[in-house]
């Protein structure tokens, strides 16, 4: 939408510039000749019509595309060349306005359109030079060159050729240099916008991390109390039925998982850079899935693995949590579907690369926030992307091809044994 607003703003500027140029032409013509010829008046009216059309489209009620804006630039060629032809030809000082649409195109359009506008401008000026030089008619600021004697007419033609060479050089310079500068500025703006987005994401992650640390500190005491109560109940479990004993065992497992999560959080706070040892990739995947199943007993999944069972790599703690977060999102999306299907995992790794595809059977990417389909908070995806970016990896979301659902793809470079030795 930001691009559309910029184009509309440029169209408004073009409309104002065209209105100023027409007003200046009419004012100068009336000052020099007290009237406009009939042919010139027709094309002045045509110029006014194009100005009104551009002004109407610049109201912003309907989006204006880049190609349409280029079409508005081309509208100047409907009235400007014939107006010059019938009012002095190439000798008319107003001929320099031919460079204005080119300059705007070079500053706002891609390189192809800038060079296309340059070619059109040079062709129009060349046509005016050949068919409407303005020598015999005596129009324009250079008319005095042909009033003395015949040799001065030849000098005037040489002067026009010099003007043509200057115009051509100016057009090529504008199309090349100005367009390159404009593209460099647009690239810088895109880079700055990306940096601002990354900084905003870092600030959000920092605030979430601060909140998580405070919450972990507050949860430690209640969790310890719950653990003691569960242990006391288990000491009296001979008085309970088997279903109650099973529930107590499950409750103890969940309490232990919560304690492990808090210990990992503390360990990560003490060692932000991480000091993970080399471990088997296959064992890491298996351990992560086991932990996920303990956290989500209702989880159903299928797993395909491709890679050596002996392959070892340095896998940070944040990767396990990131994987579990994405699995939770996929499971929530699948459970929210009309016909829930197991979460499909496809894990492929080599010596220096790990790729994990997690496919759910949810509604897909039709919603703006696919991570919040089942009432999620929508922050898991931000945290996962940030964590993977810090590890040199990335997370991408794509729609499944043949069935509804979303595929989350984790790609991460691996630090293996050989690199550790180096």
C-alpha positions as CSV (number, residue, x, y, z in Angstrom):
1,X,0.0,0.0,0.0
2,X,2.9,2.3,0.7
3,X,4.0,2.0,-3.0
4,X,0.5,2.9,-4.1
5,X,0.6,6.1,-2.0
6,X,4.0,7.1,-3.4
7,X,2.7,6.6,-7.0
8,X,-0.4,8.7,-6.3
9,X,1.8,11.4,-4.8
10,X,4.0,11.4,-7.9
11,X,0.9,11.5,-10.1
12,X,-0.3,14.6,-8.2
13,X,3.0,16.2,-8.7
14,X,2.9,15.4,-12.4
15,X,-0.5,16.9,-12.7
16,X,0.6,20.1,-11.0
17,X,3.7,20.3,-13.2
18,X,1.7,19.8,-16.4
19,X,-0.8,22.5,-15.3
20,X,2.1,24.9,-14.6
21,X,3.8,24.2,-17.9
22,X,0.5,24.8,-19.9
23,X,-0.2,28.0,-18.0
24,X,3.4,29.2,-18.7
25,X,3.1,28.3,-22.4
26,X,-0.2,30.1,-22.7
27,X,1.0,33.2,-20.8
28,X,4.3,33.5,-22.8
29,X,2.5,33.0,-26.1
30,X,-0.1,35.6,-25.4
31,X,2.7,38.0,-24.2
32,X,4.7,37.5,-27.4
33,X,2.0,37.1,-30.0
34,X,-1.2,38.4,-28.3
35,X,-3.0,35.2,-29.4
36,X,-2.8,31.5,-30.0
37,X,-3.1,29.9,-33.5
38,X,-6.1,27.6,-34.0
39,X,-3.8,24.5,-34.3
40,X,-1.9,25.4,-31.1
41,X,-5.2,26.1,-29.3
42,X,-6.5,22.6,-30.1
43,X,-3.4,20.9,-28.6
44,X,-3.5,23.2,-25.6
45,X,-7.0,22.0,-24.9
46,X,-5.8,18.4,-25.4
47,X,-3.1,19.1,-22.8
48,X,-5.7,20.5,-20.4
49,X,-7.8,17.3,-20.9
50,X,-4.9,15.1,-20.0
51,X,-4.2,17.2,-17.0
52,X,-7.8,16.8,-15.8
53,X,-7.6,13.0,-16.4
54,X,-4.4,12.7,-14.4
55,X,-5.9,14.9,-11.6
56,X,-9.0,12.8,-11.5
57,X,-6.9,9.6,-11.1
58,X,-4.7,11.3,-8.5
59,X,-7.6,11.6,-6.1
60,X,-6.5,8.3,-4.6
61,X,-9.9,6.5,-4.5
62,X,-8.5,3.7,-6.7
63,X,-4.9,2.4,-6.5
64,X,-2.6,3.5,-9.3
65,X,0.0,1.0,-10.5
66,X,3.4,1.6,-11.8
67,X,2.5,0.9,-15.4
68,X,-0.5,3.2,-15.3
69,X,1.7,6.0,-14.0
70,X,4.0,5.4,-16.9
71,X,0.9,5.7,-19.2
72,X,0.2,9.1,-17.7
73,X,3.7,10.2,-18.5
74,X,3.1,9.0,-22.1
75,X,0.0,11.2,-22.3
76,X,2.3,14.2,-22.6
77,X,3.3,13.0,-26.0
78,X,-0.3,13.4,-27.2
79,X,-0.3,17.2,-27.0
80,X,3.3,18.3,-26.5
81,X,5.0,17.3,-29.8
82,X,2.2,18.6,-32.1
83,X,2.0,21.8,-30.0
84,X,5.7,22.3,-30.6
85,X,5.4,21.4,-34.3
86,X,2.8,24.2,-34.9
87,X,4.5,26.8,-32.7
88,X,8.1,27.1,-33.8
89,X,9.2,23.4,-34.1
90,X,12.6,22.5,-32.8
91,X,13.5,26.2,-32.5
92,X,10.8,26.8,-29.9
93,X,12.5,27.2,-26.5
94,X,9.6,25.3,-24.9
95,X,11.1,22.1,-26.5
96,X,13.2,21.6,-23.4
97,X,10.1,20.4,-21.7
98,X,10.6,17.1,-23.5
99,X,13.1,16.3,-20.9
100,X,10.6,16.7,-18.0
101,X,8.6,13.4,-18.6
102,X,11.9,11.7,-19.1
103,X,13.3,13.0,-15.8
104,X,10.2,11.9,-13.9
105,X,10.4,8.5,-15.5
106,X,14.1,8.1,-14.7
107,X,13.4,9.1,-11.0
108,X,10.3,6.9,-10.5
109,X,10.3,4.0,-12.9
110,X,12.5,0.9,-13.4
111,X,15.4,1.0,-15.8
112,X,13.6,-0.4,-18.8
113,X,10.9,2.3,-18.7
114,X,13.5,5.0,-18.2
115,X,15.4,4.0,-21.3
116,X,12.1,3.6,-23.2
117,X,11.1,7.1,-22.3
118,X,14.6,8.3,-23.4
119,X,14.3,6.6,-26.8
120,X,10.8,8.2,-27.3
121,X,12.1,11.7,-26.3
122,X,15.1,11.5,-28.6
123,X,12.8,10.2,-31.5
124,X,10.3,13.1,-31.0
125,X,13.1,15.7,-30.9
126,X,14.7,14.2,-34.0
127,X,11.3,14.3,-35.8
128,X,10.9,17.9,-34.9
129,X,14.4,18.7,-36.1
130,X,13.8,16.9,-39.5
131,X,10.2,18.0,-40.2
132,X,9.7,21.1,-38.1
133,X,13.1,22.9,-37.7
134,X,11.4,26.3,-37.3
135,X,13.8,28.0,-39.8
136,X,11.5,29.2,-42.5
137,X,8.6,30.1,-40.3
138,X,10.8,32.4,-38.2
139,X,9.3,31.2,-34.9
140,X,11.3,30.8,-31.7
141,X,14.1,32.5,-30.0
142,X,16.5,31.6,-32.9
143,X,14.5,33.2,-35.7
144,X,16.9,36.1,-36.1
145,X,19.6,33.7,-37.5
146,X,17.9,33.5,-40.9
147,X,17.1,37.2,-41.4
148,X,20.5,38.5,-42.5
149,X,21.7,36.4,-45.4
150,X,21.7,32.8,-46.6
151,X,24.9,31.7,-44.9
152,X,23.4,32.4,-41.6
153,X,20.7,29.8,-42.3
154,X,23.4,27.2,-42.7
155,X,24.8,28.4,-39.4
156,X,21.4,28.0,-37.8
157,X,21.1,24.4,-39.0
158,X,24.5,23.7,-37.5
159,X,23.2,25.3,-34.3
160,X,20.1,23.0,-34.4
161,X,22.4,20.0,-34.9
162,X,24.4,21.0,-31.9
163,X,21.1,21.4,-29.9
164,X,20.1,17.9,-31.0
165,X,23.4,16.5,-29.9
166,X,23.1,18.3,-26.5
167,X,19.5,17.1,-26.1
168,X,20.5,13.5,-26.9
169,X,23.4,13.5,-24.5
170,X,21.1,15.0,-21.8
171,X,18.4,12.4,-22.4
172,X,20.9,9.5,-22.2
173,X,22.5,11.1,-19.1
174,X,19.2,11.4,-17.3
175,X,18.1,7.9,-18.3
176,X,21.3,6.4,-17.0
177,X,22.6,8.5,-14.2
178,X,19.4,9.8,-12.6
179,X,17.8,6.4,-12.9
180,X,20.8,4.7,-11.2
181,X,20.8,7.3,-8.4
182,X,17.0,6.9,-7.9
183,X,17.4,3.1,-7.8
184,X,20.2,3.4,-5.3
185,X,18.0,5.6,-3.1
186,X,15.1,3.1,-3.4
187,X,17.4,0.3,-2.5
188,X,18.7,2.2,0.5
189,X,15.1,2.9,1.6
190,X,14.2,-0.8,1.4
191,X,17.3,-1.7,3.4
192,X,16.5,0.9,6.1
193,X,12.9,-0.3,6.2
194,X,14.2,-3.9,6.7
195,X,16.6,-2.7,9.4
196,X,13.7,-0.9,11.2
197,X,11.6,-4.1,11.0
198,X,14.4,-6.2,12.4
199,X,15.0,-3.7,15.2
200,X,11.3,-3.7,16.0
201,X,11.4,-7.5,16.1
202,X,14.4,-7.4,18.4
203,X,12.7,-5.0,20.7
204,X,9.7,-7.2,20.8
205,X,11.7,-10.3,21.5
206,X,13.6,-8.4,24.2
207,X,10.4,-7.4,25.9
208,X,9.1,-10.9,25.7
209,X,12.4,-12.3,27.1
210,X,12.2,-9.9,30.0
211,X,8.6,-10.9,30.7
212,X,9.5,-14.6,30.4
213,X,12.3,-14.2,33.0
214,X,10.0,-12.5,35.4
215,X,7.3,-15.1,34.9
216,X,9.7,-17.9,35.4
217,X,10.8,-16.4,38.7
218,X,7.2,-16.1,39.8
219,X,6.4,-19.6,38.8
220,X,9.2,-21.3,40.6
221,X,7.6,-21.1,44.0
222,X,4.1,-22.3,43.0
223,X,5.6,-25.1,41.0
224,X,7.7,-26.2,43.9
225,X,4.6,-26.3,46.0
226,X,2.7,-28.3,43.4
227,X,5.5,-30.8,43.2
228,X,5.5,-31.3,47.0
229,X,1.7,-31.8,47.0
230,X,2.0,-34.4,44.2
231,X,4.7,-36.3,46.1
232,X,2.5,-36.4,49.2
233,X,-0.4,-37.7,47.2
234,X,1.8,-40.3,45.6
235,X,2.9,-41.4,49.1
236,X,-0.8,-42.2,49.9
237,X,-1.6,-43.7,46.5
238,X,-2.3,-47.1,48.0
239,X,-5.6,-45.6,49.0
240,X,-6.4,-44.5,45.4
241,X,-7.8,-46.3,42.4
242,X,-5.7,-47.1,39.4
243,X,-7.1,-44.2,37.2
244,X,-6.2,-41.8,40.0
245,X,-2.7,-43.3,40.3
246,X,-2.2,-42.8,36.5
247,X,-3.4,-39.2,36.8
248,X,-0.9,-38.6,39.6
249,X,1.9,-40.1,37.5
250,X,1.0,-38.0,34.6
251,X,0.8,-34.9,36.8
252,X,4.3,-35.7,38.2
253,X,5.6,-35.9,34.6
254,X,4.1,-32.5,33.7
255,X,5.6,-30.9,36.9
256,X,9.0,-32.4,36.0
257,X,8.7,-31.0,32.5
258,X,7.9,-27.5,33.9
259,X,10.9,-27.7,36.2
260,X,13.2,-28.7,33.3
261,X,11.9,-25.8,31.2
262,X,12.7,-23.4,34.0
263,X,16.1,-24.9,34.5
264,X,16.8,-24.5,30.7
265,X,15.7,-20.9,30.9
266,X,18.1,-20.3,33.8
267,X,20.9,-22.1,32.0
268,X,20.3,-20.0,28.9
269,X,20.3,-16.8,30.9
270,X,23.7,-17.7,32.4
271,X,25.2,-18.7,29.1
272,X,23.5,-16.7,26.2
273,X,26.0,-17.8,23.6
274,X,25.3,-21.5,24.4
275,X,27.9,-24.2,25.1
276,X,26.2,-27.2,23.6
277,X,28.2,-30.3,22.9
278,X,28.3,-32.2,19.7
279,X,25.4,-34.6,19.5
280,X,23.7,-37.0,17.1
281,X,21.2,-35.3,14.9
282,X,18.9,-38.3,14.9
283,X,19.0,-38.5,18.7
284,X,18.2,-34.8,18.9
285,X,15.1,-35.2,16.7
286,X,14.0,-38.2,18.8
287,X,14.5,-36.4,22.1
288,X,12.7,-33.3,20.9
289,X,9.7,-35.4,19.7
290,X,9.6,-37.3,23.0
291,X,9.6,-34.1,24.9
292,X,6.8,-32.7,22.7
293,X,4.7,-35.8,23.3
294,X,5.1,-35.4,27.0
295,X,3.9,-31.8,26.7
296,X,1.2,-32.7,24.3
297,X,-0.1,-36.3,25.0
298,X,-2.8,-35.8,22.2
299,X,-0.1,-35.3,19.6
300,X,-0.2,-37.6,16.5
301,X,2.5,-37.4,13.9
302,X,4.3,-39.2,11.1
303,X,8.0,-39.0,10.7
304,X,10.3,-39.5,7.7
305,X,14.1,-39.2,8.2
306,X,16.9,-39.0,5.7
307,X,20.4,-38.8,7.0
308,X,23.2,-40.7,8.7
309,X,22.5,-41.9,12.3
310,X,26.1,-41.2,13.1
311,X,26.1,-37.6,11.9
312,X,26.9,-35.3,14.8
313,X,26.5,-31.5,15.0
314,X,26.3,-28.7,17.5
315,X,22.6,-28.1,18.1
316,X,21.7,-25.2,20.4
317,X,19.0,-25.4,23.1
318,X,16.9,-22.8,21.3
319,X,16.5,-25.1,18.3
320,X,14.7,-27.7,20.4
321,X,12.3,-25.1,21.8
322,X,11.8,-23.6,18.3
323,X,11.0,-27.0,16.9
324,X,8.5,-27.7,19.7
325,X,6.8,-24.3,19.2
326,X,6.3,-25.0,15.5
327,X,5.0,-28.5,16.3
328,X,2.6,-27.0,18.7
329,X,1.3,-24.6,16.1
330,X,1.0,-27.3,13.5
331,X,-0.9,-29.6,16.0
332,X,-3.3,-26.7,17.0
333,X,-4.0,-26.0,13.3
334,X,-4.6,-29.7,12.6
335,X,-6.9,-30.1,15.6
336,X,-8.9,-27.1,14.5
337,X,-9.6,-28.7,11.1
338,X,-12.9,-30.5,10.4
339,X,-11.0,-33.8,9.9
340,X,-7.8,-33.7,11.9
341,X,-4.8,-35.5,10.4
342,X,-1.5,-36.3,12.0
343,X,1.3,-33.7,11.8
344,X,3.7,-34.8,9.0
345,X,7.4,-34.4,9.7
346,X,10.1,-34.8,7.0
347,X,13.6,-34.4,8.4
348,X,16.6,-34.4,6.1
349,X,20.2,-33.6,7.1
350,X,23.7,-33.8,5.7
351,X,27.1,-32.9,6.9
352,X,26.5,-29.1,6.9
353,X,22.7,-28.7,6.6
354,X,19.5,-29.5,8.4
355,X,16.1,-29.2,6.9
356,X,12.8,-30.0,8.7
357,X,9.4,-29.8,7.1
358,X,6.4,-29.8,9.3
359,X,3.0,-30.0,7.5
360,X,-0.3,-29.6,9.2
361,X,-3.9,-30.1,8.0
362,X,-5.3,-26.8,9.1
363,X,-6.9,-24.0,7.1
364,X,-3.7,-23.0,5.4
365,X,-2.4,-19.6,4.6
366,X,-5.8,-18.1,3.9
367,X,-5.8,-16.3,7.3
368,X,-3.4,-13.5,8.0
369,X,-2.0,-15.2,11.1
370,X,-1.8,-19.0,10.5
371,X,-0.1,-19.5,13.9
372,X,-3.2,-18.3,15.8
373,X,-5.8,-20.5,14.2
374,X,-6.6,-22.2,17.4
375,X,-6.6,-19.2,19.8
376,X,-2.8,-18.9,20.0
377,X,-1.1,-15.6,20.9
378,X,0.6,-15.2,17.6
379,X,4.1,-14.6,19.1
380,X,5.5,-18.0,18.6
381,X,6.2,-17.5,15.0
382,X,8.1,-14.2,15.7
383,X,10.2,-15.9,18.4
384,X,10.9,-18.9,16.1
385,X,12.0,-16.7,13.2
386,X,14.2,-14.6,15.4
387,X,15.8,-17.6,17.1
388,X,16.6,-19.3,13.7
389,X,17.9,-16.0,12.2
390,X,20.4,-15.7,15.1
391,X,21.6,-19.3,14.3
392,X,22.0,-18.5,10.6
393,X,18.9,-20.3,9.6
394,X,15.4,-19.4,8.5
395,X,11.8,-20.4,8.7
396,X,9.4,-20.2,5.7
397,X,5.7,-20.9,5.5
398,X,4.1,-22.3,2.3
399,X,0.7,-23.8,1.4
400,X,0.4,-27.5,0.9
401,X,0.0,-28.4,-2.8
402,X,-2.7,-31.1,-2.9
403,X,-4.5,-30.8,0.4
404,X,-5.4,-27.9,2.8
405,X,-2.7,-27.0,5.3
406,X,0.6,-25.2,5.8
407,X,4.2,-26.4,5.5
408,X,6.7,-24.8,7.9
409,X,10.2,-25.4,6.7
410,X,13.2,-25.0,9.0
411,X,16.6,-24.6,7.3
412,X,19.7,-24.4,9.4
413,X,23.4,-24.7,8.7
414,X,25.2,-27.3,10.9
415,X,28.4,-27.0,12.8
416,X,29.9,-30.5,12.6
417,X,32.9,-32.4,13.9
418,X,35.2,-31.3,11.2
419,X,34.5,-27.6,11.7
420,X,34.9,-28.1,15.5
421,X,38.4,-29.5,14.9
422,X,39.3,-26.5,12.8
